[in-house]
Amino acid sequence: MKTSGFTLVELIGVMVIIGILSAVAAPRFFDLRTFDARGFYDQTLAMLRYGQKVAVAQRTNVFVNVTGSGICLTYAADVNCNTAGVTYVVNPADKTKFYKVPPSGVTLASTVSSFSFTGLGSPTQAATVTVSHGGTTRTITIEAATGYVY
């Protein structure tokens, strides 16, 4: 006698496994802060690379100013990113000052509060910028000799 199909025990076992996996995996897919943190990391990385390129293209110093509340690109040191009279690098995407604020729950930190890229593209000092959310920390490194941002 040949029968095909699944037994009730097998079907219930598969349903239990699917239930456990969905309870563990679903919150990871629906936590938007994780995606916000990664997006802010990517924006910060692109912003730093753009600052270096602007410094080389215009043969002038471009300052990177990092505070707990944001990061900005300026043509003069501005550790608060809000000093009156300081000229900001223009964001090519929306033609506003290049200033980014981390999303809620995302922490921004740096080894130095302000450094600059020279007209040759090298930074005045090496620096690292970290973007953190929950238990995940992503680090952006700026090499001292070349200005390479990664």
C-alpha positions as a Markdown table, in Angstrom:
| # | Residue | x | y | z |
|---|---|---|---|---|
| 1 | Met | 0.0 | 0.0 | 0.0 |
| 2 | Lys | 1.5 | 3.3 | -1.1 |
| 3 | Thr | 0.4 | 6.6 | 0.4 |
| 4 | Ser | 1.6 | 10.0 | -0.3 |
| 5 | Gly | 1.4 | 13.2 | 1.7 |
| 6 | Phe | 2.3 | 14.5 | 5.1 |
| 7 | Thr | 1.3 | 13.3 | 8.5 |
| 8 | Leu | -0.4 | 15.7 | 11.0 |
| 9 | Val | 2.7 | 15.5 | 13.2 |
| 10 | Glu | 4.9 | 16.7 | 10.3 |
| 11 | Leu | 2.6 | 19.6 | 9.4 |
| 12 | Ile | 2.4 | 20.8 | 13.0 |
| 13 | Gly | 6.2 | 20.5 | 13.4 |
| 14 | Val | 6.7 | 22.7 | 10.3 |
| 15 | Met | 4.2 | 25.2 | 11.6 |
| 16 | Val | 6.0 | 25.4 | 14.9 |
| 17 | Ile | 9.3 | 26.0 | 13.2 |
| 18 | Ile | 7.9 | 28.7 | 11.0 |
| 19 | Gly | 6.3 | 30.4 | 14.0 |
| 20 | Ile | 9.6 | 30.4 | 15.9 |
| 21 | Leu | 11.5 | 31.8 | 13.0 |
| 22 | Ser | 9.0 | 34.5 | 12.3 |
| 23 | Ala | 9.0 | 35.6 | 15.9 |
| 24 | Val | 12.8 | 35.9 | 15.9 |
| 25 | Ala | 13.4 | 37.3 | 12.4 |
| 26 | Ala | 10.4 | 39.6 | 11.9 |
| 27 | Pro | 11.5 | 42.3 | 14.3 |
| 28 | Arg | 14.8 | 42.7 | 12.5 |
| 29 | Phe | 13.0 | 43.4 | 9.2 |
| 30 | Phe | 10.5 | 45.9 | 10.7 |
| 31 | Asp | 12.9 | 48.0 | 12.9 |
| 32 | Leu | 13.3 | 51.1 | 10.7 |
| 33 | Arg | 16.0 | 52.5 | 13.0 |
| 34 | Thr | 18.5 | 49.9 | 11.8 |
| 35 | Phe | 17.9 | 51.1 | 8.2 |
| 36 | Asp | 18.0 | 54.7 | 9.3 |
| 37 | Ala | 21.4 | 54.1 | 11.0 |
| 38 | Arg | 22.8 | 52.5 | 7.9 |
| 39 | Gly | 21.4 | 55.2 | 5.7 |
| 40 | Phe | 23.0 | 57.9 | 7.9 |
| 41 | Tyr | 26.3 | 56.1 | 7.8 |
| 42 | Asp | 26.2 | 56.0 | 4.0 |
| 43 | Gln | 25.3 | 59.7 | 3.8 |
| 44 | Thr | 28.1 | 60.6 | 6.2 |
| 45 | Leu | 30.6 | 58.6 | 4.2 |
| 46 | Ala | 29.5 | 60.2 | 1.0 |
| 47 | Met | 29.6 | 63.6 | 2.6 |
| 48 | Leu | 33.2 | 63.2 | 3.8 |
| 49 | Arg | 34.3 | 62.0 | 0.3 |
| 50 | Tyr | 32.5 | 65.0 | -1.3 |
| 51 | Gly | 34.2 | 67.4 | 1.1 |
| 52 | Gln | 37.6 | 66.1 | 0.1 |
| 53 | Lys | 36.7 | 66.4 | -3.6 |
| 54 | Val | 35.5 | 70.0 | -3.1 |
| 55 | Ala | 38.7 | 70.9 | -1.3 |
| 56 | Val | 40.8 | 69.5 | -4.3 |
| 57 | Ala | 38.5 | 71.1 | -6.9 |
| 58 | Gln | 38.5 | 74.5 | -5.3 |
| 59 | Arg | 42.1 | 74.3 | -3.9 |
| 60 | Thr | 40.9 | 75.5 | -0.5 |
| 61 | Asn | 40.5 | 74.0 | 2.9 |
| 62 | Val | 37.1 | 72.3 | 3.6 |
| 63 | Phe | 36.4 | 71.8 | 7.3 |
| 64 | Val | 34.6 | 68.8 | 8.7 |
| 65 | Asn | 32.9 | 69.7 | 11.9 |
| 66 | Val | 31.4 | 66.8 | 14.0 |
| 67 | Thr | 29.2 | 67.4 | 17.0 |
| 68 | Gly | 26.9 | 65.1 | 18.9 |
| 69 | Ser | 24.0 | 66.7 | 17.1 |
| 70 | Gly | 25.3 | 66.6 | 13.6 |
| 71 | Ile | 28.0 | 66.9 | 11.0 |
| 72 | Cys | 28.7 | 69.8 | 8.6 |
| 73 | Leu | 31.1 | 70.9 | 5.9 |
| 74 | Thr | 32.3 | 74.5 | 6.0 |
| 75 | Tyr | 35.1 | 76.7 | 4.7 |
| 76 | Ala | 36.1 | 77.7 | 8.2 |
| 77 | Ala | 36.3 | 75.8 | 11.5 |
| 78 | Asp | 32.8 | 75.8 | 13.2 |
| 79 | Val | 32.7 | 73.3 | 16.0 |
| 80 | Asn | 29.0 | 73.9 | 16.6 |
| 81 | Cys | 27.8 | 73.8 | 13.0 |
| 82 | Asn | 25.7 | 76.9 | 13.6 |
| 83 | Thr | 28.0 | 79.9 | 13.9 |
| 84 | Ala | 26.7 | 83.0 | 12.1 |
| 85 | Gly | 28.9 | 84.2 | 9.2 |
| 86 | Val | 30.5 | 80.8 | 8.5 |
| 87 | Thr | 30.2 | 79.8 | 4.8 |
| 88 | Tyr | 28.9 | 76.3 | 4.3 |
| 89 | Val | 29.7 | 73.9 | 1.5 |
| 90 | Val | 26.6 | 73.6 | -0.6 |
| 91 | Asn | 24.9 | 70.2 | -0.8 |
| 92 | Pro | 24.6 | 69.5 | -4.6 |
| 93 | Ala | 21.4 | 67.4 | -4.0 |
| 94 | Asp | 19.2 | 70.2 | -2.6 |
| 95 | Lys | 21.4 | 73.4 | -2.8 |
| 96 | Thr | 21.3 | 73.9 | 1.0 |
| 97 | Lys | 24.2 | 73.9 | 3.5 |
| 98 | Phe | 25.8 | 70.6 | 3.9 |
| 99 | Tyr | 24.6 | 69.7 | 7.4 |
| 100 | Lys | 23.3 | 66.3 | 8.4 |
| 101 | Val | 21.6 | 65.4 | 11.7 |
| 102 | Pro | 21.5 | 61.7 | 12.8 |
| 103 | Pro | 18.1 | 60.1 | 13.0 |
| 104 | Ser | 16.5 | 59.4 | 16.4 |
| 105 | Gly | 18.4 | 56.7 | 18.3 |
| 106 | Val | 21.5 | 57.0 | 16.2 |
| 107 | Thr | 24.7 | 58.3 | 17.8 |
| 108 | Leu | 27.4 | 60.2 | 16.0 |
| 109 | Ala | 31.0 | 60.6 | 17.4 |
| 110 | Ser | 34.4 | 61.5 | 16.2 |
| 111 | Thr | 38.0 | 61.3 | 17.5 |
| 112 | Val | 38.3 | 65.0 | 16.7 |
| 113 | Ser | 35.6 | 67.7 | 16.7 |
| 114 | Ser | 37.0 | 69.5 | 13.6 |
| 115 | Phe | 39.5 | 68.8 | 10.9 |
| 116 | Ser | 40.0 | 70.0 | 7.4 |
| 117 | Phe | 40.9 | 68.7 | 4.0 |
| 118 | Thr | 43.6 | 70.8 | 2.3 |
| 119 | Gly | 43.6 | 71.8 | -1.3 |
| 120 | Leu | 45.7 | 68.7 | -2.0 |
| 121 | Gly | 43.0 | 66.4 | -0.5 |
| 122 | Ser | 44.9 | 65.4 | 2.6 |
| 123 | Pro | 43.4 | 66.0 | 6.0 |
| 124 | Thr | 45.1 | 68.1 | 8.6 |
| 125 | Gln | 45.0 | 65.0 | 10.9 |
| 126 | Ala | 43.7 | 61.5 | 10.8 |
| 127 | Ala | 40.2 | 61.0 | 12.1 |
| 128 | Thr | 37.6 | 58.4 | 12.7 |
| 129 | Val | 33.8 | 59.0 | 12.7 |
| 130 | Thr | 31.5 | 56.4 | 14.3 |
| 131 | Val | 27.8 | 56.0 | 13.7 |
| 132 | Ser | 26.2 | 53.8 | 16.3 |
| 133 | His | 22.7 | 52.3 | 16.9 |
| 134 | Gly | 21.9 | 49.7 | 19.4 |
| 135 | Gly | 24.8 | 47.2 | 19.5 |
| 136 | Thr | 26.0 | 48.1 | 16.0 |
| 137 | Thr | 28.8 | 50.5 | 15.4 |
| 138 | Arg | 30.1 | 51.5 | 12.0 |
| 139 | Thr | 33.4 | 53.4 | 11.7 |
| 140 | Ile | 34.5 | 55.7 | 8.9 |
| 141 | Thr | 38.3 | 56.2 | 8.8 |
| 142 | Ile | 40.1 | 59.2 | 7.2 |
| 143 | Glu | 43.7 | 58.4 | 6.5 |
| 144 | Ala | 46.2 | 61.1 | 7.5 |
| 145 | Ala | 48.7 | 60.7 | 4.5 |
| 146 | Thr | 46.3 | 60.5 | 1.6 |
| 147 | Gly | 42.9 | 61.6 | 2.9 |
| 148 | Tyr | 41.4 | 58.3 | 1.8 |
| 149 | Val | 37.9 | 58.0 | 3.3 |
| 150 | Tyr | 36.5 | 54.5 | 4.0 |
